[in-house]
Amino acid sequence: MAALAGCAPLSPSPPSSSLPTMPLLRLAPSSLGREWAVVQQLDVQAGGQKRSFEVALEVDARSVRMACMQWGHTVARLDWDGRQLDQSLAPGWPDAVSAERVLSDLQLVWWPAAAVRAALAPGWLLTESAQTRELSYGGRTVASVRMLAPGHIELRQHAQGYTVQVHTRGDAAPVFSTP
C-alpha cells in the first residue's frame, strides 16, 4: 500500500526522534494466503504536501507485483518473489522513496497479523481490533492502520512522518481480527 507512501514523490516530515523507525517487513508472497488483484487510489500526505496515485497490485503464491501510476503514466514498478526485490523507477523518482519501504507498508496493511508478528524482532508488538492495527515498540505507536469506512483505509507512519489514504475498489479490505 505506500504501497504506498513509497509511491509519493514527496519529502516526508522529519521523523520523530523519539520513535524508532519501523522495521522493514520482507514476508513471503505466499504468506498472504490467497491470490489477489486490486486497484487502489492513494492520497499521500507528507511534508505539508499531498499527491495522488493509482496503484495496481497483484499477489500470488510466487510474487507480489505492483505498478504505481500518475497522470496515466507508470512511474514505478515493484516485483517481490520472496527473495529478491526488483524495482523500476521513472526518471526523477526521489531517492528517499524506496521499494523496501513500499513493500513493508503494503505488507503491514494487507498481510495476516500472524505473518507480520512472526517477522518482528523482539520488543516489537502488533496489536489489532476489528478496525485497527498498530505496530509499537516500547509502548510507543510507530505505525497504525485504520479502516475508516468500507474501501477506505488510512496508514500513518508516525516515525516516518507520512499518512496514506487508501481507497480500494470492489470488496478489498484488510482482514483484522475481531476483538
N, C-alpha and C positions, 0 to 999 in steps of 0.2 A: 504494500500500500504505500508512500513516501516513498507502499511503492512509492514511497510516497513523497516524503519530504525530499527524498533523493531526486525527485523529478523537478525540484524547484531551483531555477537559476537565481536564487536569492541568497543573500548573506544572512545566516541565522543570527538571532540576537546573541550577544556574548553569553557563553554558558555560565550557569551559576557555579561559582567556585565552591559552594558548599555541597553541591550534589555530584556524585560520581557519574562518569559517563556510562551510559547503558552498554552492557556487553554486546558484542556482535553475535547474533544467532546465526548458525550455519546448519539448519535442520535438513535432513534428507527430504527430497520431494515426496517420497512415499509416506512419510510420517504425517502428511495432511490427511491421509486415509481415504481419499477419493480423487477421482478425476474432476476437473473443474475448469470452466472458462467463464470470464466475466468482463464486462466493460464498465469502467468507473470514471466519474468526473471527480477530479481532485482540485480542491482550493487550498493552496498552501500559503500560510502566513508566516513570515519570518522577517526580522529586522525592519518592521514597520511597513513592509510591502506585501502584496498579495498577488499570486499568479494562479491561473487555472490550466489544467491539463486533462487530456483524455488518456486513460491507461487501459490497454487490452492485456489481460492476464490469462495464461493457460497453465494448468498444472496437471501432470500425470505422474505415474509411479517413477518415471525416469528423469523428469526435468521440470523446472519452473521457467517459463518464458514470459517476458513482459516487454511491451512496446509502449513508450511514452510519447504522446503526440501533442503538438501545439500548433494552432492555426493550420491544421491539415497536413502537417509535416511530422515525420518521425524524428524526434530529437534524441532519443536514447533507446537502446535495446539491452536487455539483460537475459542471460541464459545460465541457469544453475543446474548442474547434474548431480549434485550431492558431493562432488569432489572439486570441481573447478567452476569458477565464476567468470564468465566472459561478458564483456560489455562493449557496446559500440556507441559512440557519442558523436553528436553533430559538432562541427566546428563552433567554438565559442562556449561550449558547455563548461560550467565553472568547475575548477579543480576541487573546490570544497565539497562538492556533491559526489559521494562515492557509491558505487554499485553495492559495496558491502553494507552500507547503512540502509539503502533501499531494500535489500533482501531482508535484513534484520527487522526493519519496521513492518514489512509485509508479513513476515512470519510471526511477529508478536501479535498482530491483529487477527490473522486467519488460522494459524495452526492450533491444534488442540493444546490445552493447558498442560497436559501430562508431557507432551513432547517438548514444550518450552521449558518446563520445570526440570526435565532430565538434562537439559543442556546448560543450566545455570551453574555458575561456580558457587562455592559455599558463601553464605552471607546474603545472597540474593533471594528474594521472595516474590512469587507471583500469586496474587490473590484475585478472585473474581466472584462476581454475583451474576444474576441473570442479565444485567445491563452493562456491567463494567468489568474491566480488567486493569489491575495496577501492578507495576513492577517496581519494587522498592529495594533499598539497601540501607541497612542501619536504621530502619524505621522511617526513612525519607522516600517519598514517591519520586521516582526518576522518570517514569513514563506511564501514561494512562490512556485507556481506550474506553470510549463510551458509545453505546448505541443511543442516539438522541431521538430517533424515530425510525420506522421501517425504511430501510435503504439509506439511512444517514448515520454515519459513524464519524466520531472525532478521535483523532490520535494527537496527544500532546506529549512532546518530548521536552519535559521540564528542564533537564540538564542541558539540552542542546539548543533550547530557545526557539522552537518552531511548533506550529499547530497545523494539522491537515484535516480538512473536512472532506470525507469520502462519501460520494453519492453513487450508490450502485443501482444498476438496472435489473429488473427481474426480482427473484426471491433471494438474492445473495445477501447473507448476513452471517457474521461470526457466530459460532456456537459456544456461548459461555455456559457455565454450569448454573444450575438452579440453586438458590440459597438453601 
